[in-house]
């Protein structure tokens, strides 16, 4: 019988694990009632210089955790990053390049709102080095936009897409469905407009009511489940007819348009997180996986970085790695190579094989030993598939190791 430790890689080749950078810009013009992200109102442009300084200091502090690894992608998220001026974004990206190096082929995505003030800056963002936008359209219907608390209207959404096409070869459109009192026809009208306007990538997802949001305390009237099912089924048919392919739970894309940054998340790659409330994940040469997080409060973050306060570090127990990997990888409709499990966790696939075998027998996971993937049926019931790996991580891992 093998010893448990033999199922852990002594030395992972971390150079084979992609490393991305996530930058959090936490301010919004107005907090949307459905949003549970770390975002804050009352943005003051006078904060820009100090915050950019803090981000670069933060990156400098964290560089020691992942030395000599090139950046795979950069993502500027929020909040509303497009509240920051073009020169500020240029200074940020130049600083990242000087500290770490940004290769010529690196995907640099920036989230942006379609408000007229932000859209006027698209040319400056492209000049600064951003090569992909993610536009928070959500809907093309003014009543729905008002219900969602969005600060833009249909006309501004259309204009923002027009400007995005003028400056970017790649951009994503965020579209929600299952909105307050939304009919199947209205949801499909939003989707059809997005498909027509798209340059090859759409994130299409159902509105959910999350704790600690205005909608949680004052919930709107949402469509019944049968209407939500009809929207989902009809929407998928629309995508299939359009030529866009679903590659992730809520993402459809054309050739060469998939989000590289998000693919890194779903394949359990590493990423550094800088900014207020930013999270990160770093794999050490010994196979250890560390989660990092920064203070959610912009004020506390700025003060902490200035004073040299390091991020909070938490090493993941080996027992949690299988579910962490599966929770991410199974979001991809095509799955991932089976070899990636050991390459990115340091664990043998034998740890989770009994669970996979049970799901294969139920018709929920593929029986192809070369990939870790759900079946088409399993993808529709992804929550049930993922839950099967969550019985008790400590007991599951320990039992599997001792059986060998």
C-alpha positions as a Markdown table, in Angstrom:
| # | Residue | x | y | z |
|---|---|---|---|---|
| 1 | Unk | 0.0 | 0.0 | 0.0 |
| 2 | Unk | 1.4 | 3.4 | -1.0 |
| 3 | Unk | 1.9 | 6.0 | 1.6 |
| 4 | Unk | -0.5 | 9.1 | 1.4 |
| 5 | Unk | 2.4 | 11.5 | 0.8 |
| 6 | Unk | 3.2 | 9.6 | -2.5 |
| 7 | Unk | 0.1 | 11.1 | -4.0 |
| 8 | Unk | 1.6 | 14.6 | -3.8 |
| 9 | Unk | 4.1 | 16.0 | -6.2 |
| 10 | Unk | 7.3 | 16.8 | -4.4 |
| 11 | Unk | 8.1 | 19.7 | -6.8 |
| 12 | Unk | 5.6 | 21.1 | -9.2 |
| 13 | Unk | 6.9 | 22.9 | -12.2 |
| 14 | Unk | 5.1 | 26.2 | -11.5 |
| 15 | Unk | 6.4 | 27.6 | -14.7 |
| 16 | Unk | 3.9 | 25.4 | -16.4 |
| 17 | Unk | 1.0 | 26.9 | -14.4 |
| 18 | Unk | -0.2 | 30.2 | -16.1 |
| 19 | Unk | 0.0 | 33.3 | -13.9 |
| 20 | Unk | -2.5 | 36.1 | -14.5 |
| 21 | Unk | -3.0 | 39.5 | -12.8 |
| 22 | Unk | -6.3 | 40.8 | -11.5 |
| 23 | Unk | -6.5 | 44.5 | -10.7 |
| 24 | Unk | -9.5 | 45.7 | -8.7 |
| 25 | Unk | -10.8 | 49.3 | -9.1 |
| 26 | Unk | -13.6 | 49.4 | -6.6 |
| 27 | Unk | -15.6 | 52.6 | -7.3 |
| 28 | Unk | -18.9 | 52.9 | -9.1 |
| 29 | Unk | -21.0 | 55.9 | -10.0 |
| 30 | Unk | -23.9 | 54.1 | -8.3 |
| 31 | Unk | -24.3 | 50.8 | -6.6 |
| 32 | Unk | -26.6 | 48.5 | -8.5 |
| 33 | Unk | -29.3 | 46.9 | -6.4 |
| 34 | Unk | -28.3 | 43.3 | -7.5 |
| 35 | Unk | -24.6 | 43.7 | -7.1 |
| 36 | Unk | -22.7 | 41.9 | -4.4 |
| 37 | Unk | -19.2 | 42.7 | -5.7 |
| 38 | Unk | -16.8 | 44.9 | -3.7 |
| 39 | Unk | -17.8 | 48.3 | -5.1 |
| 40 | Unk | -18.2 | 51.7 | -3.5 |
| 41 | Unk | -20.0 | 54.9 | -4.4 |
| 42 | Unk | -18.7 | 58.5 | -4.2 |
| 43 | Unk | -15.8 | 58.1 | -6.5 |
| 44 | Unk | -13.5 | 61.1 | -6.4 |
| 45 | Unk | -11.1 | 61.6 | -9.4 |
| 46 | Unk | -8.6 | 63.1 | -7.0 |
| 47 | Unk | -8.1 | 59.5 | -5.6 |
| 48 | Unk | -6.8 | 58.2 | -8.9 |
| 49 | Unk | -3.1 | 59.0 | -8.5 |
| 50 | Unk | -2.9 | 57.7 | -5.0 |
| 51 | Unk | -4.7 | 54.5 | -5.8 |
| 52 | Unk | -2.5 | 53.8 | -8.9 |
| 53 | Unk | 0.5 | 54.3 | -6.6 |
| 54 | Unk | -0.9 | 51.9 | -4.1 |
| 55 | Unk | -1.7 | 49.2 | -6.8 |
| 56 | Unk | 1.9 | 49.3 | -8.0 |
| 57 | Unk | 3.2 | 49.1 | -4.5 |
| 58 | Unk | 0.9 | 46.2 | -3.9 |
| 59 | Unk | 2.2 | 44.4 | -7.0 |
| 60 | Unk | 5.8 | 45.1 | -5.9 |
| 61 | Unk | 5.1 | 43.5 | -2.5 |
| 62 | Unk | 3.5 | 40.4 | -4.0 |
| 63 | Unk | 6.1 | 39.9 | -6.7 |
| 64 | Unk | 8.3 | 37.8 | -4.4 |
| 65 | Unk | 5.6 | 35.2 | -4.2 |
| 66 | Unk | 5.8 | 34.3 | -7.9 |
| 67 | Unk | 9.2 | 35.4 | -9.2 |
| 68 | Unk | 10.3 | 34.8 | -12.8 |
| 69 | Unk | 6.9 | 33.8 | -14.1 |
| 70 | Unk | 5.5 | 35.7 | -17.1 |
| 71 | Unk | 2.0 | 37.2 | -17.0 |
| 72 | Unk | -0.5 | 35.2 | -18.9 |
| 73 | Unk | -3.2 | 37.9 | -18.9 |
| 74 | Unk | -4.2 | 41.1 | -17.1 |
| 75 | Unk | -7.8 | 42.0 | -16.1 |
| 76 | Unk | -9.0 | 45.4 | -14.8 |
| 77 | Unk | -12.2 | 44.8 | -12.9 |
| 78 | Unk | -14.5 | 46.5 | -10.5 |
| 79 | Unk | -16.4 | 48.4 | -9.6 |
| 80 | Unk | -16.3 | 50.5 | -12.7 |
| 81 | Unk | -12.7 | 50.8 | -14.0 |
| 82 | Unk | -13.8 | 53.1 | -16.8 |
| 83 | Unk | -14.3 | 55.9 | -14.1 |
| 84 | Unk | -10.5 | 56.2 | -14.2 |
| 85 | Unk | -9.0 | 58.4 | -16.9 |
| 86 | Unk | -7.0 | 57.2 | -19.9 |
| 87 | Unk | -3.8 | 58.7 | -18.5 |
| 88 | Unk | -4.3 | 56.9 | -15.2 |
| 89 | Unk | -4.9 | 53.5 | -16.9 |
| 90 | Unk | -1.8 | 54.2 | -19.1 |
| 91 | Unk | 0.3 | 54.9 | -16.0 |
| 92 | Unk | -1.0 | 51.7 | -14.3 |
| 93 | Unk | -0.2 | 49.4 | -17.3 |
| 94 | Unk | 3.2 | 51.0 | -17.8 |
| 95 | Unk | 4.0 | 50.4 | -14.1 |
| 96 | Unk | 2.9 | 46.8 | -14.4 |
| 97 | Unk | 5.1 | 46.4 | -17.5 |
| 98 | Unk | 8.1 | 47.9 | -15.7 |
| 99 | Unk | 7.6 | 45.8 | -12.6 |
| 100 | Unk | 6.7 | 42.5 | -14.2 |
| 101 | Unk | 6.7 | 42.7 | -18.0 |
| 102 | Unk | 3.7 | 42.4 | -20.2 |
| 103 | Unk | 4.4 | 40.4 | -23.3 |
| 104 | Unk | 3.2 | 41.6 | -26.7 |
| 105 | Unk | 0.5 | 38.8 | -26.9 |
| 106 | Unk | -0.9 | 39.2 | -23.4 |
| 107 | Unk | -4.7 | 39.8 | -23.2 |
| 108 | Unk | -5.4 | 43.0 | -21.3 |
| 109 | Unk | -9.1 | 43.2 | -20.5 |
| 110 | Unk | -10.9 | 46.2 | -18.9 |
| 111 | Unk | -14.5 | 46.3 | -17.6 |
| 112 | Unk | -16.4 | 49.4 | -18.7 |
| 113 | Unk | -19.9 | 50.8 | -18.4 |
| 114 | Unk | -21.7 | 52.1 | -21.4 |
| 115 | Unk | -22.3 | 55.6 | -19.9 |
| 116 | Unk | -21.4 | 58.4 | -22.3 |
| 117 | Unk | -18.6 | 59.7 | -20.1 |
| 118 | Unk | -16.9 | 56.4 | -19.9 |
| 119 | Unk | -17.4 | 55.5 | -23.6 |
| 120 | Unk | -15.6 | 58.7 | -24.7 |
| 121 | Unk | -12.5 | 57.3 | -23.1 |
| 122 | Unk | -12.3 | 54.1 | -25.1 |
| 123 | Unk | -9.7 | 55.4 | -27.6 |
| 124 | Unk | -7.5 | 56.5 | -24.6 |
| 125 | Unk | -7.8 | 53.0 | -23.1 |
| 126 | Unk | -6.8 | 51.4 | -26.3 |
| 127 | Unk | -3.9 | 53.7 | -26.6 |
| 128 | Unk | -2.9 | 52.9 | -23.0 |
| 129 | Unk | -2.6 | 49.2 | -23.9 |
| 130 | Unk | -6.0 | 47.7 | -23.2 |
| 131 | Unk | -6.8 | 45.3 | -26.0 |
| 132 | Unk | -10.1 | 43.9 | -24.9 |
| 133 | Unk | -13.2 | 45.5 | -23.3 |
| 134 | Unk | -16.0 | 43.9 | -21.3 |
| 135 | Unk | -19.1 | 46.1 | -21.5 |
| 136 | Unk | -21.8 | 45.9 | -18.8 |
| 137 | Unk | -24.8 | 46.3 | -21.1 |
| 138 | Unk | -27.2 | 44.0 | -19.2 |
| 139 | Unk | -30.3 | 45.0 | -21.3 |
| 140 | Unk | -31.3 | 47.1 | -24.3 |
| 141 | Unk | -34.7 | 47.9 | -22.7 |
| 142 | Unk | -34.9 | 51.2 | -20.8 |
| 143 | Unk | -37.5 | 50.0 | -18.3 |
| 144 | Unk | -35.3 | 47.0 | -17.4 |
| 145 | Unk | -32.2 | 49.1 | -17.2 |
| 146 | Unk | -34.1 | 51.4 | -14.8 |
| 147 | Unk | -35.2 | 48.4 | -12.7 |
| 148 | Unk | -31.6 | 47.2 | -12.5 |
| 149 | Unk | -30.4 | 50.6 | -11.3 |
| 150 | Unk | -28.1 | 51.1 | -14.3 |
| 151 | Unk | -26.9 | 54.6 | -15.0 |
| 152 | Unk | -27.0 | 54.2 | -18.8 |
| 153 | Unk | -29.9 | 53.8 | -21.2 |
| 154 | Unk | -30.5 | 51.9 | -24.5 |
| 155 | Unk | -29.1 | 54.7 | -26.7 |
| 156 | Unk | -25.9 | 54.9 | -24.6 |
| 157 | Unk | -25.5 | 51.1 | -24.8 |
| 158 | Unk | -25.7 | 51.2 | -28.6 |
| 159 | Unk | -23.3 | 54.1 | -28.8 |
| 160 | Unk | -20.8 | 52.4 | -26.5 |
| 161 | Unk | -20.9 | 49.3 | -28.7 |
| 162 | Unk | -20.3 | 51.4 | -31.8 |
| 163 | Unk | -17.3 | 53.1 | -30.1 |
| 164 | Unk | -16.0 | 49.8 | -28.9 |
| 165 | Unk | -16.0 | 48.4 | -32.4 |
| 166 | Unk | -14.1 | 51.5 | -33.6 |
| 167 | Unk | -11.2 | 50.8 | -31.2 |
| 168 | Unk | -11.2 | 47.1 | -30.2 |
| 169 | Unk | -11.0 | 43.9 | -32.2 |
| 170 | Unk | -12.2 | 42.0 | -29.1 |
| 171 | Unk | -14.8 | 42.9 | -26.6 |
| 172 | Unk | -17.4 | 41.1 | -24.5 |
| 173 | Unk | -21.1 | 42.1 | -23.9 |
| 174 | Unk | -22.6 | 41.3 | -20.6 |
| 175 | Unk | -26.3 | 40.5 | -20.9 |
| 176 | Unk | -28.7 | 39.4 | -18.1 |
| 177 | Unk | -31.9 | 37.5 | -18.4 |
| 178 | Unk | -34.6 | 36.6 | -15.9 |
| 179 | Unk | -35.0 | 40.3 | -15.1 |
| 180 | Unk | -38.0 | 41.7 | -13.1 |
| 181 | Unk | -41.2 | 40.9 | -14.9 |
| 182 | Unk | -39.3 | 39.9 | -18.0 |
| 183 | Unk | -41.1 | 37.8 | -20.7 |
| 184 | Unk | -39.5 | 35.3 | -22.9 |
| 185 | Unk | -39.9 | 37.6 | -25.9 |
| 186 | Unk | -38.2 | 40.5 | -24.1 |
| 187 | Unk | -35.3 | 38.3 | -23.0 |
| 188 | Unk | -34.8 | 37.1 | -26.5 |
| 189 | Unk | -35.0 | 40.6 | -28.0 |
| 190 | Unk | -32.1 | 41.6 | -25.7 |
| 191 | Unk | -30.1 | 38.5 | -26.8 |
| 192 | Unk | -30.8 | 39.0 | -30.5 |
| 193 | Unk | -29.6 | 42.6 | -30.2 |
| 194 | Unk | -26.5 | 41.5 | -28.4 |
| 195 | Unk | -25.7 | 38.8 | -31.0 |
| 196 | Unk | -26.2 | 41.2 | -33.8 |
| 197 | Unk | -23.9 | 43.8 | -32.2 |
| 198 | Unk | -21.3 | 41.3 | -30.9 |
| 199 | Unk | -17.8 | 40.9 | -32.2 |
| 200 | Unk | -17.7 | 37.3 | -31.0 |
| 201 | Unk | -18.1 | 37.1 | -27.2 |
| 202 | Unk | -21.2 | 37.3 | -25.0 |
| 203 | Unk | -21.6 | 36.6 | -21.3 |
| 204 | Unk | -25.3 | 35.7 | -20.8 |
| 205 | Unk | -26.5 | 34.9 | -17.3 |
| 206 | Unk | -29.5 | 34.8 | -15.2 |
| 207 | Unk | -30.1 | 37.5 | -12.6 |
| 208 | Unk | -29.8 | 36.0 | -9.1 |
| 209 | Unk | -30.7 | 37.6 | -5.8 |
| 210 | Unk | -27.6 | 37.7 | -3.6 |
| 211 | Unk | -27.3 | 38.4 | 0.2 |
| 212 | Unk | -26.2 | 41.8 | 1.2 |
| 213 | Unk | -27.8 | 43.5 | -1.8 |
| 214 | Unk | -30.8 | 45.9 | -2.1 |
| 215 | Unk | -32.7 | 43.2 | -4.0 |
| 216 | Unk | -32.1 | 40.8 | -1.2 |
| 217 | Unk | -33.9 | 43.1 | 1.3 |
| 218 | Unk | -36.4 | 44.3 | -1.2 |
| 219 | Unk | -36.7 | 41.6 | -3.8 |
| 220 | Unk | -38.3 | 42.4 | -7.2 |
| 221 | Unk | -40.9 | 40.2 | -8.9 |
| 222 | Unk | -38.9 | 37.8 | -11.0 |
| 223 | Unk | -40.2 | 35.4 | -13.8 |
| 224 | Unk | -41.6 | 32.0 | -12.7 |
| 225 | Unk | -39.3 | 29.0 | -13.1 |
| 226 | Unk | -41.2 | 27.8 | -16.2 |
| 227 | Unk | -40.5 | 31.1 | -17.9 |
| 228 | Unk | -36.9 | 31.0 | -16.9 |
| 229 | Unk | -36.6 | 27.5 | -18.4 |
| 230 | Unk | -38.2 | 28.7 | -21.6 |
| 231 | Unk | -35.8 | 31.7 | -21.8 |
| 232 | Unk | -32.8 | 29.4 | -21.2 |
| 233 | Unk | -33.8 | 26.9 | -23.9 |
| 234 | Unk | -34.8 | 29.5 | -26.5 |
| 235 | Unk | -31.6 | 31.5 | -25.8 |
| 236 | Unk | -29.4 | 28.5 | -26.3 |
| 237 | Unk | -31.1 | 27.8 | -29.6 |
| 238 | Unk | -30.5 | 31.4 | -30.6 |
| 239 | Unk | -26.8 | 31.1 | -29.8 |
| 240 | Unk | -26.5 | 27.8 | -31.7 |
| 241 | Unk | -28.0 | 29.4 | -34.8 |
| 242 | Unk | -25.7 | 32.4 | -34.5 |
| 243 | Unk | -22.5 | 30.3 | -34.7 |
| 244 | Unk | -21.4 | 31.3 | -31.2 |
| 245 | Unk | -20.3 | 28.3 | -29.1 |
| 246 | Unk | -20.9 | 27.9 | -25.4 |
| 247 | Unk | -17.6 | 27.2 | -23.8 |
| 248 | Unk | -18.3 | 28.1 | -20.2 |
| 249 | Unk | -21.5 | 28.1 | -18.0 |
| 250 | Unk | -22.4 | 31.7 | -19.0 |
| 251 | Unk | -20.1 | 32.5 | -21.9 |
| 252 | Unk | -20.5 | 32.0 | -25.7 |
| 253 | Unk | -17.7 | 32.9 | -28.2 |
| 254 | Unk | -16.6 | 32.7 | -31.8 |
| 255 | Unk | -13.2 | 31.6 | -33.1 |
| 256 | Unk | -10.3 | 33.1 | -31.2 |
| 257 | Unk | -12.6 | 35.1 | -29.0 |
| 258 | Unk | -12.6 | 33.2 | -25.7 |
| 259 | Unk | -11.6 | 35.1 | -22.6 |
| 260 | Unk | -8.0 | 33.9 | -21.8 |
| 261 | Unk | -8.2 | 35.4 | -18.4 |
| 262 | Unk | -11.3 | 33.5 | -17.4 |
| 263 | Unk | -10.0 | 30.3 | -19.0 |
| 264 | Unk | -7.0 | 30.6 | -16.6 |
| 265 | Unk | -9.4 | 30.7 | -13.6 |
| 266 | Unk | -11.4 | 27.7 | -14.8 |
| 267 | Unk | -8.3 | 25.6 | -15.4 |
| 268 | Unk | -7.1 | 26.3 | -11.9 |
| 269 | Unk | -4.3 | 28.6 | -13.0 |
| 270 | Unk | -2.6 | 31.1 | -10.7 |
| 271 | Unk | -3.4 | 34.8 | -10.4 |
| 272 | Unk | -2.2 | 37.7 | -8.4 |
| 273 | Unk | -4.9 | 40.0 | -7.0 |
| 274 | Unk | -4.1 | 43.7 | -6.3 |
| 275 | Unk | -6.5 | 46.4 | -5.2 |
| 276 | Unk | -9.1 | 46.8 | -2.5 |
| 277 | Unk | -10.8 | 43.4 | -1.8 |
| 278 | Unk | -8.7 | 41.6 | -4.5 |
| 279 | Unk | -8.2 | 37.9 | -4.2 |
| 280 | Unk | -5.3 | 35.8 | -5.5 |
| 281 | Unk | -4.1 | 32.2 | -5.8 |
| 282 | Unk | -0.4 | 31.3 | -6.0 |
| 283 | Unk | 1.2 | 27.8 | -6.2 |
| 284 | Unk | 4.6 | 27.4 | -4.6 |
| 285 | Unk | 7.4 | 25.2 | -5.9 |
| 286 | Unk | 6.6 | 22.7 | -3.1 |
| 287 | Unk | 3.1 | 22.3 | -4.4 |
| 288 | Unk | 1.4 | 24.4 | -1.7 |
| 289 | Unk | -1.5 | 26.6 | -2.9 |
| 290 | Unk | -1.9 | 30.0 | -1.1 |
| 291 | Unk | -5.0 | 32.2 | -1.3 |
| 292 | Unk | -4.5 | 35.9 | -0.8 |
| 293 | Unk | -6.9 | 38.7 | -0.1 |
| 294 | Unk | -6.8 | 42.4 | 0.5 |
| 295 | Unk | -9.0 | 44.6 | 2.7 |
| 296 | Unk | -12.3 | 45.4 | 1.0 |
| 297 | Unk | -12.4 | 49.0 | 2.2 |
| 298 | Unk | -10.6 | 51.4 | -0.2 |
| 299 | Unk | -9.5 | 53.6 | 2.7 |
| 300 | Unk | -8.1 | 50.7 | 4.7 |
| 301 | Unk | -6.5 | 49.3 | 1.6 |
| 302 | Unk | -4.7 | 52.5 | 0.8 |
| 303 | Unk | -3.6 | 53.0 | 4.4 |
| 304 | Unk | -2.4 | 49.4 | 4.7 |
| 305 | Unk | -0.4 | 49.3 | 1.5 |
| 306 | Unk | 1.2 | 52.6 | 2.4 |
| 307 | Unk | 2.2 | 51.2 | 5.8 |
| 308 | Unk | 3.6 | 48.0 | 4.2 |
| 309 | Unk | 0.8 | 45.7 | 5.4 |
| 310 | Unk | 0.9 | 42.5 | 3.4 |
| 311 | Unk | -2.1 | 40.6 | 2.0 |
| 312 | Unk | -3.8 | 38.0 | 4.2 |
| 313 | Unk | -2.3 | 34.6 | 3.2 |
| 314 | Unk | -4.1 | 31.3 | 3.7 |
| 315 | Unk | -2.6 | 28.0 | 2.6 |
| 316 | Unk | -5.2 | 25.6 | 1.2 |
| 317 | Unk | -5.1 | 22.1 | 2.8 |
| 318 | Unk | -4.4 | 19.4 | 0.3 |
| 319 | Unk | -7.8 | 18.0 | 1.1 |
| 320 | Unk | -9.5 | 21.0 | -0.4 |
| 321 | Unk | -7.6 | 21.0 | -3.7 |
| 322 | Unk | -9.7 | 18.4 | -5.5 |
| 323 | Unk | -13.0 | 20.3 | -5.0 |
| 324 | Unk | -11.4 | 23.6 | -5.8 |
| 325 | Unk | -10.1 | 22.2 | -9.1 |
| 326 | Unk | -13.4 | 20.5 | -10.0 |
| 327 | Unk | -15.5 | 23.5 | -9.0 |
| 328 | Unk | -13.6 | 25.5 | -11.6 |
| 329 | Unk | -12.8 | 23.0 | -14.4 |
| 330 | Unk | -16.3 | 21.6 | -14.7 |
| 331 | Unk | -17.6 | 25.1 | -15.6 |
| 332 | Unk | -15.9 | 24.5 | -19.0 |
| 333 | Unk | -18.3 | 22.7 | -21.4 |
| 334 | Unk | -15.5 | 20.8 | -23.1 |
| 335 | Unk | -13.8 | 20.1 | -19.8 |
| 336 | Unk | -10.0 | 20.0 | -19.4 |
| 337 | Unk | -7.3 | 17.4 | -20.1 |
| 338 | Unk | -7.1 | 14.9 | -17.3 |
| 339 | Unk | -3.4 | 15.5 | -17.0 |
| 340 | Unk | -4.1 | 19.0 | -15.8 |
| 341 | Unk | -5.4 | 17.8 | -12.5 |
| 342 | Unk | -2.0 | 16.7 | -11.3 |
| 343 | Unk | -0.1 | 19.5 | -13.1 |
| 344 | Unk | -2.1 | 22.1 | -11.3 |
| 345 | Unk | -2.8 | 20.5 | -7.9 |
| 346 | Unk | 0.1 | 18.1 | -7.4 |
| 347 | Unk | -2.4 | 15.3 | -6.6 |
| 348 | Unk | -2.9 | 12.1 | -8.5 |
| 349 | Unk | -6.2 | 11.7 | -10.3 |
| 350 | Unk | -6.8 | 8.6 | -8.3 |
| 351 | Unk | -8.0 | 10.9 | -5.5 |
| 352 | Unk | -11.2 | 11.8 | -7.3 |
| 353 | Unk | -11.5 | 8.8 | -9.7 |
| 354 | Unk | -14.1 | 7.0 | -7.5 |
| 355 | Unk | -16.3 | 10.1 | -7.7 |
| 356 | Unk | -15.8 | 10.4 | -11.4 |
| 357 | Unk | -16.7 | 6.7 | -11.9 |
| 358 | Unk | -19.9 | 7.2 | -10.0 |
| 359 | Unk | -20.9 | 10.2 | -12.1 |
| 360 | Unk | -20.0 | 8.3 | -15.3 |
| 361 | Unk | -22.3 | 5.5 | -14.3 |
| 362 | Unk | -25.1 | 8.1 | -13.8 |
| 363 | Unk | -24.5 | 9.6 | -17.2 |
| 364 | Unk | -23.3 | 12.9 | -15.8 |
| 365 | Unk | -19.6 | 12.8 | -16.7 |
| 366 | Unk | -17.7 | 11.7 | -19.7 |
| 367 | Unk | -16.1 | 8.2 | -19.8 |
| 368 | Unk | -13.2 | 9.5 | -21.8 |
| 369 | Unk | -10.2 | 9.0 | -19.6 |
| 370 | Unk | -8.2 | 11.7 | -21.4 |
| 371 | Unk | -10.5 | 14.5 | -20.2 |
| 372 | Unk | -12.4 | 15.7 | -17.1 |
| 373 | Unk | -15.7 | 16.8 | -18.4 |
| 374 | Unk | -19.5 | 16.5 | -17.9 |
| 375 | Unk | -21.8 | 15.0 | -20.4 |
| 376 | Unk | -24.4 | 17.3 | -22.1 |
| 377 | Unk | -26.9 | 16.1 | -19.5 |
| 378 | Unk | -24.4 | 16.6 | -16.6 |
| 379 | Unk | -23.7 | 20.2 | -17.8 |
| 380 | Unk | -27.4 | 21.0 | -17.3 |
| 381 | Unk | -27.2 | 19.8 | -13.7 |
| 382 | Unk | -23.7 | 21.1 | -12.9 |
| 383 | Unk | -24.5 | 22.0 | -9.3 |
| 384 | Unk | -25.4 | 18.3 | -8.6 |
| 385 | Unk | -22.2 | 17.2 | -10.3 |
| 386 | Unk | -20.0 | 19.5 | -8.3 |
| 387 | Unk | -21.8 | 18.7 | -5.1 |
| 388 | Unk | -20.8 | 15.0 | -5.5 |
| 389 | Unk | -17.2 | 16.0 | -4.8 |
| 390 | Unk | -18.0 | 17.9 | -1.6 |
| 391 | Unk | -19.1 | 15.1 | 0.7 |
| 392 | Unk | -16.3 | 15.8 | 3.2 |
| 393 | Unk | -13.0 | 16.8 | 1.7 |
| 394 | Unk | -10.9 | 15.5 | 4.6 |
| 395 | Unk | -12.6 | 12.1 | 4.7 |
| 396 | Unk | -12.8 | 11.7 | 1.0 |
| 397 | Unk | -9.1 | 12.5 | 0.4 |
| 398 | Unk | -7.9 | 10.4 | 3.4 |
| 399 | Unk | -10.0 | 7.4 | 2.4 |
| 400 | Unk | -8.9 | 7.4 | -1.2 |
| 401 | Unk | -5.2 | 7.7 | -0.3 |
| 402 | Unk | -5.3 | 4.9 | 2.2 |
| 403 | Unk | -7.1 | 2.5 | -0.2 |
| 404 | Unk | -4.2 | 2.5 | -2.7 |
